[in-house]
Structure formats: C-alpha cells, structure tokens
Amino acid sequence: MSTTNVPVRITGLRSYMQRVGDRPRLLVRIDTDAGISGWGEAYNHGPDLALTHVLDYFFELITGLDARRVEHASTVLLRSARFPQGAIGLAAIAAIDHALWDIAGKAAGLPVYMLLGGQVRDRVPVYCGLYDAPDVDECLDRANQMHADYGFTSFKLSPYRRTPHDTRWGVVCREAGDYFGALRSAAPDDWEFAFDAHAKIFEPIKAVQLADALAPYDPLFLEEPLRPEHLPAWRDLRAKMRVPLATGESLYSPYEFLALLSAGGADIAQPDICVVGGLSQMRKIAAIAEAHFVPIAPHNPMGPLATAHNVHFAAATTNFAYLEYKPDVTTWCPDPYLPVDGHLELRPDRPGWGVEIDEGALAEDHYVRWERRLPVRPDGSVAFV
C-alpha cells in the first residue's frame, strides 16, 4: 500500500448491475494508476439502467484526478451540472464518492473512519427492517429469529394492516394501534418497535391521527408519514405528534436538510448515504443536524457495500443514533458486516471499507428488474407509493 504523497490518479471506472434480494443494486469500481481500486454502491431510485450512462459521463470529468482528493472530486461532480443534481445524478455521485473514499483508505493503509478523525464509538448499533406488518405471532417468530441470529432488539414495521385506501381512515388507525398494542404486550419489554408510513399520507391531520393511535405503546419513531415537499407541514406535524418524528430518505442535499431542521420538522434525521451524494455530503448533513440537536439514523435498506459505507460514517459521527439493517445475502460480498449483539463491529485492521468484493461473482449477471407499483384508490385515481 502506498503511504507517500505521490498522486493516485483515476484511470478507469466500471459499473456492475447486480441485485440484493429482490432489488437491483449498482456497484462501481474505480481504478487508479497505483493499482488500487475502490468500490461504491448507488441507490436504485429507478430507472436503474440510466445510472450506467451517467457514471460514464461523470468519469470523463474526474479521470486523471488524484483519487484521494475526494472532496474536490465530489465538488467537481456536484457543480458540473450547473443546476442542482436530482435522484439519478446524486446516486451516481454517491457511488463514485464512496469508491474514492475506499481508495483513499487503502492508499493510507487505514479504515475510512480513521480518515474522518477516528471513531467516536467502538461498534455501531443497528435495527432490523421487517418492513411489512405480519400477524403478531409471525412477527414475533421473525423478530425472535433475528434476535437469536444477530442480537437484534429493535425492529421496524409498516403501520398498515391493510391497504390504506380500502376503508375508512379511522379503521386504519384503530387497527394499527390495536396491532402495536398486542405486539407490545407479547414482546420483551426492552425491545423497540418503529413504524414506517412510507409517505403514503397526503393530509397532515391523518398523520396526526395515525401517530395518536401508536403513541400509547411508545414507538421508537414514526417514519415519513407525509410527502417531503412542503416543509411547513412537517413543522406543524411535529408540534402535534406525541411520538418521535423521523424523516429524510426522500431529501437529497444538505440544503434540504437545513430547511427541514430550521423549520423544526423532525426529531430524527434519516438521510441515505447512497441518495445524498455519498459520505462527503452525509458528513455535512450530520453537522447541520447536530447543530439542531437532532440525531442521525441513516436510511439503509441496501446491500452489504452500502452498509459498509454507513458503518464508517456512523463510527466517526457524534450524533449518530442507529442504523437500519436488512439481513440479505449476496454472492458478491463474501465478508459483509454482520450484527453481533445488535451491533456491527469495526474492523480496524482492514483499510478502506473493510469488505471484499468478489469480481468473479460479479461476472455473472444477477440483475433483476424492479419498479414501484402505484396503488390505485377505489375511484381509479393513483395514490402515493
């Protein structure tokens, strides 16, 4: 490994369309003239195949740069569009940003978190995404298995026991409250349960009603009940809710998080490191949140490489709270970070992200097409996905 000040020039970029579970994932490898390669993962907003063309375009803007100048490369890519980058552009920038951090760590012979000032914690707490709302017995069976396998004591579910548009809203809320009450009564008292409303609610008063139904049973948080666009609605919602309000996966930049938190619109910020443009931008969002006394709980329904990116961010971030974790298996990452006692352990003896990528497995096409299906209301109009 090189530890000198000789530039490590970017010479190549290759992208791989792969999958994690039933979702597509795009991986990026950046090569250098020092023989060091780095890896990053992009978020799949869709259309996924568009990412490869954006990445090829961005490569032309950074080829020849010293890969260790990560902040400089990130700035070049963000400003090259002249207009603010959107979902596809920022996902591509995130993958490049992460590959460059990996190279910088490997060139220095250090874990990425050491390049960020070193760890402020020795391990990273995680919660398990279960995502749907299975019957109480099934939910407990799955949660108990995750506890036995990985030590999880915190879980995230959907609050909806049925399609939200199929019946009166009061019934939806009552069923959510009854379900959580039964789950809380049957689960160990020290377990945590959070609920993700998936931005399906349009009217703020309905979000308040749902929060009121869950409040008696002490949820860890209620995530993204509203659409993200109108920030004053989030300020008003937080003022009326009796449970912690979490959001951020649909926000793209430090400026959007500044606006949200300045408005007092969240108790917990949930940026996605593969959505906001990568670790370089994630650190800025964390600083903004810390100045507003808001903890960071990154959105991460991703693969093992994205989880590695988050581990290093979490290790070096003082206002980090807990990380979403999805226990999926891949063919291309043989040594993922796996929870022990509900935490991900740091790997101080491994430079870069601390995981290996099996390029032989990447040679086989595992891409799966996936798209979001819009729900249809009884009157034929489309609802929010």
C-alpha positions in Angstrom: 0.0 0.0 0.0 1.2 3.5 -0.9 1.7 5.9 2.0 3.6 8.6 0.0 2.4 11.9 -1.4 2.6 10.7 -5.0 -0.8 11.3 -6.6 -3.0 8.3 -7.1 -4.6 9.1 -10.5 -8.0 7.9 -11.6 -7.7 5.8 -14.7 -10.9 3.7 -15.0 -14.5 3.2 -13.9 -16.6 0.1 -14.3 -20.2 -0.4 -13.2 -22.0 -3.7 -12.4 -25.7 -4.1 -12.3 -26.4 -6.7 -9.6 -29.1 -7.5 -7.0 -29.6 -7.8 -3.3 -32.6 -10.0 -2.5 -35.4 -9.0 -5.0 -34.0 -5.5 -5.6 -31.4 -4.3 -8.2 -28.2 -2.7 -7.0 -25.5 -0.9 -8.9 -21.9 -1.3 -7.9 -19.0 0.9 -9.1 -15.3 0.1 -9.2 -12.8 2.9 -9.8 -9.2 2.0 -10.8 -6.0 4.0 -10.4 -2.5 4.1 -11.8 -1.2 2.9 -8.4 -3.0 -0.4 -8.8 -5.5 0.5 -6.1 -9.2 0.1 -6.8 -12.2 1.3 -4.7 -15.8 0.3 -4.6 -19.1 2.1 -4.1 -22.8 1.4 -4.3 -25.6 3.5 -5.8 -29.2 3.8 -4.7 -31.8 2.4 -7.1 -34.4 5.1 -7.5 -35.2 3.8 -11.0 -34.7 3.8 -13.9 -31.6 1.9 -12.8 -30.1 1.3 -16.2 -29.8 5.1 -16.6 -27.1 5.1 -13.9 -24.5 3.5 -16.0 -24.7 6.2 -18.7 -24.5 9.0 -16.0 -21.5 7.3 -14.5 -19.7 7.1 -17.8 -20.3 10.8 -18.3 -19.0 11.6 -14.8 -15.9 9.5 -15.3 -14.8 11.9 -18.1 -15.0 14.8 -15.6 -12.7 13.1 -13.0 -10.3 11.0 -15.0 -6.7 11.9 -14.1 -7.6 13.4 -10.8 -5.9 12.3 -7.6 -8.4 9.8 -6.2 -7.5 10.8 -2.6 -8.9 14.3 -3.2 -12.3 13.1 -2.5 -13.9 16.4 -1.5 -12.5 18.0 -4.7 -13.9 15.3 -6.9 -17.3 15.5 -5.2 -17.4 19.2 -5.7 -16.5 18.9 -9.4 -19.3 16.4 -10.0 -21.9 18.4 -8.0 -21.1 21.7 -9.7 -20.6 20.3 -13.2 -24.4 20.1 -13.9 -24.9 23.9 -13.2 -28.4 23.0 -11.9 -28.9 21.1 -8.6 -28.5 17.3 -9.1 -31.5 15.1 -8.7 -32.0 11.5 -7.7 -30.1 9.8 -10.5 -27.2 12.2 -10.5 -26.7 12.1 -6.8 -26.9 8.3 -6.6 -24.2 8.1 -9.3 -22.1 10.7 -7.4 -22.6 8.7 -4.2 -21.1 5.6 -5.8 -18.1 7.5 -7.1 -17.6 9.3 -3.8 -17.6 6.0 -1.9 -15.2 4.4 -4.4 -12.8 7.3 -3.9 -13.0 7.1 -0.1 -12.2 3.4 -0.4 -9.1 4.2 -2.5 -8.0 6.9 -0.1 -8.2 4.5 2.9 -6.4 1.8 1.0 -3.7 4.2 -0.1 -3.1 5.3 3.5 -3.5 1.8 4.9 -6.3 2.9 7.2 -10.0 2.3 7.6 -12.1 5.1 6.1 -13.3 6.2 9.6 -9.7 7.0 10.6 -9.6 9.4 7.7 -12.6 11.1 9.2 -10.9 11.8 12.6 -11.2 8.3 14.1 -14.0 6.5 15.7 -16.2 8.1 18.4 -17.8 4.6 19.2 -16.4 1.1 19.1 -19.4 -0.5 17.4 -22.5 0.6 15.5 -26.0 -0.1 16.8 -28.5 -1.4 14.2 -32.2 -2.1 14.0 -33.7 -4.8 11.8 -36.1 -3.8 9.0 -39.0 -6.2 8.8 -41.0 -3.7 6.7 -44.4 -5.4 6.4 -46.9 -5.9 9.3 -47.2 -9.7 9.7 -49.6 -11.1 12.3 -48.3 -10.8 15.8 -47.3 -14.4 16.2 -45.4 -14.4 12.9 -43.9 -11.0 13.7 -42.6 -12.3 17.0 -41.3 -15.5 15.3 -39.3 -13.4 12.8 -38.1 -11.0 15.5 -37.1 -13.8 17.8 -35.1 -15.4 15.0 -33.3 -12.1 14.2 -32.6 -11.8 17.9 -31.2 -15.3 18.1 -29.1 -14.9 15.0 -27.8 -11.4 15.4 -28.9 -10.0 18.8 -31.5 -7.5 17.4 -33.7 -5.9 20.0 -35.0 -3.1 17.7 -37.3 -3.6 14.7 -39.1 -1.5 12.0 -42.5 -2.4 10.7 -45.3 -1.0 8.5 -48.1 0.6 10.5 -50.7 -0.6 7.9 -52.7 -3.8 8.5 -54.4 -3.3 5.1 -54.1 -1.1 2.0 -54.7 2.4 3.5 -57.1 3.4 0.8 -59.5 0.4 1.1 -61.5 1.6 4.1 -62.2 4.5 6.4 -59.1 6.1 7.8 -60.2 5.7 11.4 -60.3 2.0 10.9 -56.7 2.0 9.5 -55.6 3.9 12.6 -57.5 1.8 15.1 -56.1 -1.4 13.6 -52.6 0.0 13.7 -53.0 0.9 17.4 -54.5 -2.5 18.3 -51.8 -4.3 16.4 -49.0 -2.4 18.1 -50.6 -2.8 21.5 -50.8 -6.6 21.0 -47.3 -6.7 19.8 -46.0 -4.6 22.7 -47.8 -6.9 25.2 -46.3 -10.0 23.8 -42.7 -8.8 23.1 -40.0 -8.4 25.7 -40.4 -5.0 27.4 -37.0 -3.7 26.4 -37.5 -4.3 22.6 -38.1 -1.3 20.4 -40.5 -1.0 17.5 -40.5 1.7 14.9 -43.1 2.3 12.1 -42.5 3.4 8.5 -45.6 5.0 6.9 -43.8 5.3 3.5 -45.0 8.8 2.7 -48.4 7.4 1.7 -50.4 10.1 3.6 -51.3 13.3 1.9 -53.3 15.1 4.7 -51.3 16.1 7.8 -54.3 15.6 10.1 -54.3 11.9 9.1 -50.7 11.6 10.0 -51.5 13.1 13.4 -54.3 10.5 13.8 -52.0 7.6 13.0 -49.4 8.9 15.4 -52.1 9.2 18.1 -53.1 5.6 17.6 -49.5 4.4 18.0 -48.5 6.8 20.9 -49.9 4.8 23.9 -47.5 2.0 23.1 -44.3 4.1 22.8 -42.9 3.6 19.3 -39.2 4.3 18.7 -40.4 6.6 15.9 -42.9 7.1 13.2 -41.1 7.5 9.9 -42.1 9.6 6.9 -45.8 9.8 7.2 -46.1 12.7 4.8 -44.7 13.6 1.4 -41.4 15.6 1.8 -42.1 18.6 -0.4 -43.9 21.1 1.9 -41.7 21.7 5.0 -44.1 23.9 7.0 -46.4 20.8 7.1 -43.6 18.9 8.8 -43.1 21.7 11.4 -46.8 21.6 12.2 -46.9 17.8 12.3 -44.0 17.6 14.7 -45.7 20.1 17.0 -48.8 18.0 17.2 -47.3 14.5 17.4 -46.7 12.7 20.7 -44.1 10.3 19.2 -40.7 10.9 17.7 -41.0 12.0 14.0 -38.3 10.7 11.7 -37.7 11.6 8.0 -35.1 12.2 5.4 -34.8 9.4 2.9 -36.5 11.5 0.2 -34.3 14.5 0.7 -31.3 15.0 -1.4 -28.9 17.7 -0.2 -27.6 19.4 2.9 -29.7 22.4 1.9 -32.9 20.5 2.1 -32.0 19.1 5.5 -31.1 22.6 6.6 -34.5 23.8 5.6 -36.3 20.9 7.3 -34.4 21.2 10.6 -34.6 25.0 10.6 -38.3 24.6 10.4 -38.3 22.2 13.3 -39.6 19.5 11.1 -38.0 16.3 12.5 -36.9 14.7 15.7 -34.7 12.2 13.9 -33.0 12.8 10.5 -32.7 9.8 8.1 -30.5 10.7 5.1 -29.5 7.8 2.9 -25.8 7.9 2.2 -26.3 6.5 -1.3 -29.0 9.1 -2.1 -27.5 12.4 -0.9 -24.3 12.2 -2.9 -22.2 10.0 -0.6 -20.2 10.2 2.6 -18.8 13.6 1.6 -22.3 15.2 1.7 -23.6 12.9 4.5 -21.0 14.5 6.9 -22.3 17.9 6.1 -25.9 16.8 6.8 -24.8 15.3 10.1 -23.1 18.6 11.2 -26.3 20.5 10.3 -28.4 18.1 12.3 -26.0 18.2 15.3 -26.3 22.0 15.4 -30.1 21.5 15.7 -29.8 18.8 18.4 -31.1 16.2 16.0 -29.7 12.6 15.9 -28.9 10.8 12.6 -30.4 7.4 11.9 -29.4 6.6 8.3 -31.9 5.1 5.9 -30.3 1.8 4.6 -32.5 -0.9 3.0 -29.4 -1.6 0.9 -26.7 -4.2 0.3 -23.5 -5.0 2.2 -21.4 -2.4 0.5 -23.8 0.4 1.3 -23.9 -0.9 4.9 -20.0 -0.7 5.0 -20.2 2.9 3.9 -22.7 3.6 6.7 -20.5 1.8 9.3 -17.6 4.1 8.7 -19.9 7.2 8.7 -21.5 6.0 12.0 -18.2 5.2 13.6 -17.0 8.8 13.2 -20.2 10.8 13.7 -21.0 12.0 17.2 -24.8 12.5 16.7 -25.3 9.1 15.0 -28.1 7.1 16.7 -28.7 3.7 15.0 -28.5 2.2 11.5 -31.2 0.4 9.5 -30.0 -3.1 8.6 -31.5 -5.6 6.1 -30.1 -9.1 6.5 -29.9 -10.1 2.9 -27.2 -12.4 1.4 -25.3 -11.7 -1.8 -23.0 -13.7 -4.0 -20.5 -10.8 -4.5 -19.7 -9.8 -0.9 -18.3 -12.8 0.9 -17.4 -11.0 4.2 -20.2 -8.5 5.0 -20.6 -6.7 8.2 -22.9 -8.9 10.3 -24.5 -7.9 13.6 -23.3 -9.3 16.8 -25.4 -8.5 19.9 -27.3 -6.0 17.8 -24.2 -4.1 16.7 -21.8 -4.0 13.8 -18.2 -4.3 14.9 -15.5 -2.1 13.4 -12.6 -3.7 11.5 -9.5 -1.6 12.5 -7.1 -3.9 10.8 -8.7 -3.6 7.3 -8.1 -0.5 5.2 -10.8 1.2 3.1 -14.4 0.0 3.7 -13.1 -3.3 5.3 -15.0 -5.6 2.9 -14.0 -7.6 -0.1 -15.9 -7.7 -3.5 -15.8 -11.0 -5.4 -15.4 -9.9 -9.0 -15.8 -13.5 -10.2 -19.3 -13.4 -8.8 -20.0 -10.1 -10.5 -19.1 -11.7 -13.8 -22.5 -13.5 -13.6 -25.5 -11.3 -14.4 -27.8 -11.3 -11.4 -29.6 -8.1 -12.3 -33.4 -8.1 -11.6 -35.8 -5.6 -13.0 -37.8 -3.9 -10.3 -40.2 -0.9 -10.3 -42.5 0.7 -7.9 -46.2 -0.1 -8.4 -48.6 2.8 -7.9 -51.5 1.9 -5.6 -54.9 2.7 -7.1 -57.8 4.1 -5.0 -61.3 2.8 -5.3 -62.2 5.7 -7.6 -59.5 4.8 -10.0 -57.1 7.6 -9.1 -53.5 6.8 -8.2 -52.2 7.2 -4.6 -48.7 7.7 -3.3 -46.4 4.7 -3.5 
